[in-house]
Amino acid sequence: MTIRRILAAATAIATLAVASPAFADAITLDSGDVGQSFTLNFDGVSDGQTIDGLTATTTLTLTGITGTSYNFNYSVTNTTSDPVDSRISSFGFNTSPNATGASSTGTFGNAVIGGQAPNPFKDVDVCFTAGDSNSCSGSGGLLDGQTGSGTLSLSFSTAPSSLTLSDFFVRYQSITGAGNVTSAVGGGTITSTSTGGTSGGTPVPEPGMLGLLGLGLIGLAFATRRRTPSLRMGAMPLPA
């Protein structure tokens, strides 16, 4: 590969890293990952602006695969801090392949297939709400410092060999202390995984990792460029 091509590839990767939103994180699970947990941290955004203090965490654990269904335990914590207060009314994500059915128990006991979430998520494959709603919102949920848990199940038309979850989000409502903002959405970033199964899944690299890869390629290009002249000089005979 020529230096020009290396630099072009590095530039493309670095551009992708800058353009990729935080909620692009994904994880792929299969039968070898039963028992695996992964934890996500969420920010809070309204009209493209991040709301300081508006945060949450979620942990999902794959508990089993039965026929055409993937089954999970979930735990959601509202970690919003002063001066902001909020209520988490739902959480959700996209699935590949698309889920044809879903059910849930516990704090977020209402499952919605093909619901609506605020920008930038809009149409989502599945969400779980604390109230009876088809728009990924609800009348109940978690106030600051509260944790809710339960189980959820995703079903498919045929048994998938693996399942990819992506575009994780939480919905904040009843917000106070953030000016005129009363509702917002948070995008999730995978922060850790616990490999209880026989494989660790395949988390998609975070945008920051793509940026480091791009910088590494740039460094490789310059190192190659500087090394080439020294090799040529080494081939010259020493003076008598």
N, C-alpha and C positions, 0 to 999 in steps of 0.2 A: 504494500500500500504506500503511495507517495505521501510526502509531507502535506501537500495540498489537500489530498483526500482525507487524511487524518484530521486536519484542522476543520474541514467542512463537516465531517461527522461529529466532531466535538462541538462545533457551533450549533448544529441541529439538536443535539442532545441537551445542551445548555438552554436553548430556546424552549424546548419541551418542558424542562424543569421549571422554568420561570412561569410558563403558561399553565402548568398543571395545578388545579385547585387542591386544597388540603384534603377534601373529602374523596379524592380519587383512590384512597387506600382500599385494598381488597384482600381477601383471604380465601384460599381454596381448600376444601375439606373433602375427605373420602372416608372409606370404612376403616382405614388405618389411623384416623385421627379421633376416634371415639375417646372421650375423656379429655380432649384438649380444650383449654380455655384461652380466650384472648380478650384483652382489655383495651378500651378506646377512651381517649380524652376528647371532649367536645368544647368548642368555643361558642360564641353567640353572636349572630350577625343579623342586622336589620337594614334593609335598603343598601346593602353592600358595605356597611360600616360595622366594624367589630365593636361590641359593647363590653367594656372592661368590667370584669367581675362576674360576667355571665358564663358559667362553666358547668360541666357535668361529666360523669364517667359512666361507662357501661361495661359489664363483663358478660360474655356469652360462652357457654360450655356445651360442646356437642356431647349429648348423653347417649345417643343411640341412633341407629338407622334401621327402620323396620319397613320392609316392602318398598313402597314408593315415598316414604316419609323420612325426613331428617328432624330429629328431636333435640331441643336445647333447654338448658336452664339459663335464666337471665337475671342480672342484678343491675339496677340503675340507681345512681346517687346524684342528687342535685347538690352540687358544690358551689353554687352561686354565693358570692361574698359581698359584704357591705361596700358601698352604699346601695347596691342593687338587691332587689328581692324578685323572685320569680316562682313559677309553678311549671314543672315539666308535665305536659299532658300526654305526650306520646313519644315513641321512638320507632325507627324503621330502617329499611335498607332495600337495595335492589338485589335480585337473585339471577343467577345464570346456571341452568336453564330457568325460565320463568316459572314461578310457583303457580299451581292451579287452585290451591286451597291453603288455608292457614287457620290455626286455632291457638288460643293462649289462656293461661290461668294467672291468678295473682293480681298484683297491682294494676297491670295493663292487660286486663282480661278480655278486651275486644280486639279481634284481628280483622284487618281490612286489606283486601286484595285490590290493587289498582286505585289507591287513594291519592289525595292531593296534599302537597306540602308547600310551604312558602318557597319563593325563589332563594337559591338557585336550583332547588331540587324539583319542584313542580310535580310532574307525574312520577309516582313511586310504585314499585312492585308490591310492597307489603309494609304495613305499619301496625303498631299495637298501641291502643289508646286506653286511657283510664276511664273513658265514658263511651256511651253508645254514639258513635259518629262515623261517617264515611269519608271524612276529609282530613284524617290524621290529626285531629284535635279532640279535646275532651273537656268535660266539666270538672273532673277530678285530677289526681296526679300527686306529684311530690313537691312539697315546699322546701325552702332552703334547709340543707342539712339532713333531709330525709332520704332513706333508701327503700326501694321497692323491689320485690323479687317475684319469680314465678317460673312457669314453663311455657315454651312455645313449640309449635310443630308446623313444618312446611311440607306440603304434599305436592306431588308432580304426576303428570299423566303417565309417565313411565319411570322406572327406577333409574336415576342418573348415576353414572359411574363416579361423578364428583360434583360438588356444589360450590359455586363462587358467590360470596357475599360482598357487596361493595356499596359505595355512596351512603355510608352510615349517617344518620341524623337524629337529633332530638328536637322536639318542638317546645318552645318556652311560651307561656302565656301569663297573664296577670302580672306583668312586669311593672315595678315601680322603682323610682330612683334613677331612671335613665332618660330624663327629659320627657319627650312626647312618645317614646317607644313603649308600647304595651305588649307586643308580641315579637318573637324572633325565632330563628332557627339556628341550630349548631351543627357544624360538620365534624365528623369523628376522624381522629388519627389513631391508628393502631400503635400502642405504646409498648405492649409486651404480650408474649404468648407463653403458655405453660403446656408443655408437651406431655399430656397424660396418655396419648395414644402411641402407636408405633412409628408415626412420622410426624413431622412438625408442621404440616401444611405448607402452603407456598404463598406467603404474604407478598404483595406487590411492593417493589421498592418505593419508599416515600419520595416526594419531589426533591427533598434535600439530597438524597442519595444519588438521584440522577444528575444533580448538579455536580457532585463530587466526581462522578464518573466522567462527566464532560471535562472537568479540570484535569483529571488524570490523563485523558487522551491528549489534551493540549501539552501537558508536561512531557509525555512520551514523544510527541512530535518535535519539540525543541531539543530534547535529549538526543534524538536521532540526528537532528540537523547539526548539533555541535560535535557529535562523535565522528561523523563522516570525514572531516578534514584531518583529524588526528590519525586516522587509519591510513590515509594517504601519505602523511608525513612519515609514518613508521615504515613505509615501504622504501624510503629513500636510503641509499647507502651512506654510512657514516664517513665523515671526511678523514683523509689519511693523516 
